[in-house]
Amino acid sequence: MLKYKIEASHKKNGSAFALANKSVISFDATSGRDDILPNPAELLLSALAACILKNVERYSEILHYDYNSAEVVITGERNDTPPFMSKIDYVLKIDTSVDERKLNNWHKNILKFGTISNTLAKACELNGKVEYLKNDL
């Protein structure tokens, strides 16, 4: 079993940060809304993005699927009372030459074995699709 640990701190009306491994992640912990730092909901969506993109890499190696790049766009809907994420939608785009069947298999594996994607799927409606990334360079 893997275990994870972060440490976070906040000063009243000041900055907040978390220490994860040897990285510092700054975030908004004010009672209002910061225009620069991500809030907790955006951090949650960022964790999902990291999970998806990490598994793009992992399953490209396991399945022997080549790709050049990947990107994901995620939107979340928050219920007001009580506050919780009720729905998360994403579009994963991969620059690859694999056929559509392989692309869908890749996506299935990304979701099936993703820690954050599995956790969120149990907590809210999680909808996603995979598409080919079209680079018009």
Beta strands, then each sheet from edge to edge (+ up, - down):
strand 1: 7-10
strand 2: 16-20
strand 3: 23-27
strand 4: 67-79
strand 5: 84-96
strand 6: 125-132
sheet 1: 1+ 2- 3+
sheet 2: 4+ 5- 6-
end
